[in-house]
Amino acid sequence: MLRKFGIMAVAAALALAGCTTDQTAKVDQAVQKSLPALCQGAATAKPVLTLLIDGGKITGKDAAAIQAAYASLEPLCVDPSSQTAAAVLVQATVAYLTISTALRSAQAKNAS
C-alpha cells in the first residue's frame, strides 16, 4: 500500500511539473478546496493515536515521529487558501508515510 501511495505521489508531482501556470492555479484551487477533508481526517485519527501514545502502546521514536508528522500538517490546515498543490502533496505524503511506518514499527514491537 505504501509503495502504491509513493508511486502515485511521484506521478502526481511529475504531472504538476508539466502544467502551465494557469493549469497549476486550477490544481492549487482544487487542492485548497479539498484540504479541509484531509485536515478533518487527520484530526479524527489524532486522538486515537494520542491514546495509544499515552497508554504506552506507541513509544520512543515512533511516538515522536507521529507527533512530528501531525505538527507538519498543522500549517496546511491553518490556512488552506495559501497552500499550493505541490506543498500539500509533499507534506501529506511525508506525514502519511511517517505515521504508517511508525505504526508498523510499534505493532512489531508490541507483537514480540
Summary of the structure (lengths in Angstrom):
residues: 112
radius of gyration: 15.7
end to end distance: 23.5
largest distance: 53.2
contacts: 302
relative contact order: 0.16
helix: 88%
strand: 0%
